[in-house]
Amino acid sequence: MSIRLPKPVAAYFAAEQAGDADALARCFVEDGIVRDEGGTFTGAAAIRQWNAAAREKYHHTVEPLSSVEGDGQIAVIGRVSGNFPGSPVNLEHIFRLQGDRIASLEIR
């Protein structure tokens, strides 16, 4: 990654790059939340399952391109490539942190 990201966000993208749903889930607080494709996934087990299912379905990769911090959140534009119509697409990943972990992520 060539952009500077807070450690929990950098760990999230490293886990995505490695295809490691367990490591990705560990980036979140115990009751962390992901909102993606109209669904809400709460807690480590649900986040792990969400990521594994998305990887199985789309065989995707995510490359962070830019980030902006403000209003208690980190907005990262990520280029998502995979097995889906219109690939690749740039999606906004909105992170909120709690200490050294991710409290929530919304992908849009």
Secondary structure, DSSP 4 states (H G I P E B T S, - for coil): --S---HHHHHHHHHHHHT-HHHHHHTEEEEEEEEETTEEEESHHHHHHHHHHHHHHH--EEEEEEEEEETTEEEEEEEEESSSTT-SEEEEEEEEEETTEEEEEEE-
